Amino acid sequence: MSELWERVERLIGPGNLDLLAEKKVGVIGLGSGGGFVALSLAMSGVTNFVLVDADVLESGNVTRHVADLRHVGQNKAASVGELIRHRNPQARIETREGLIEDHWDCLRDLDILVVAVDNEQVKYAINEKCLELDLAASYAGVYERGEGGDHVIIKPFEGPCYACWSEATREGVKIAMDSAGAMDYGLVGETGVLASEPGLWVNVTKVAGIQTDLVLNELLSGSSAHQDMPANTIIVTNVYMDVIEGQQSDPHTSIWAEIERDPDCLVCGERMKQGMSLLAKEDDGAISLDELAASALIPDIVFEEEEPDD
């Protein structure tokens, strides 16, 4: 063990540092939150990373980012990868410059995925891919103007998927299916993001620090350093706010909440899984979405009306 990691191993226990070094973490979105999480995981003993981002660092990002003015004009994933190597020269880092929709293959051998993108629609697409790959994923959100935030780790079919978790926790999210069979999740705000003003760097890093700690805890499952959490969702406040309707929470407090999986969820629900199994069993796949909607498997499926052609 090098002197570099002596204190970390002393904190997490003998052998657990080696366990973290074997894990591989993906981070999608290396902005203010994702960059902080990636660098903090590297400083805690995680060695293998896949970093994905399509954006370049701009000067206006620097006041809320782990990268600085030296990195302006560089891709954010590449910039954070460089910072990680300055902390741990032995780190193994794969960077993908582009949208995750063009790089799904990089998720196939991960132990956990950190989802740090703002756009909720992209999160839903990632959720569907994680369900397909049986990949655990960590989602964190910072509320408007940094008033608070939340975090959940989604473990496929052990609890809610991100879609039914969002429907339970996000105003304006309602899952439906259009007549072409595509999911429609509604929007959180006109642009599909949680907040237009994410707050100061300190507000972002507070939530990102909690996310880092809980991701580390998940990576250490089965070890002496792992702790069972009270529930699957934590909501933290930076100001006075009503986390529970009619019950004001003090600044800098938190509430744990257990969000249950919706068995009727159109993305992860049992009846949807059964319906897709029926589709797979058909020799010619000759079961229509209308037939599926009319069946007892999914009695409450909603098709959106298409606009008539002019």
Secondary structure, 3 states (H helix, E strand, C coil): CCHHHHHHHHHHCCCHHHHHHHCEEEEECCCHHHHHHHHHHHCCCCCEEEEEECCECCHHHHHHCCCCHHHCCCEHHHHHHHHHHHHCCCCEEEEEECCHHHCHHHHCCCCEEEECCCEHHHHHHHHHHHHHHCCCEEEEEECHHHCEEEEEEECCCCCCCHHHHHHHHCCCEEEEECCCCCEEEECCCCCCECCCCCCCHHHHHHHHHHHHHHHHHHHCCCCCCCCCCCCCEEEEECCCEEEECCEEECCCCEEEECCCCCCCCCCCCHHHHHHHHHHHHCCCCCCCHHHHHHCCCCCCCCECCCCCCC
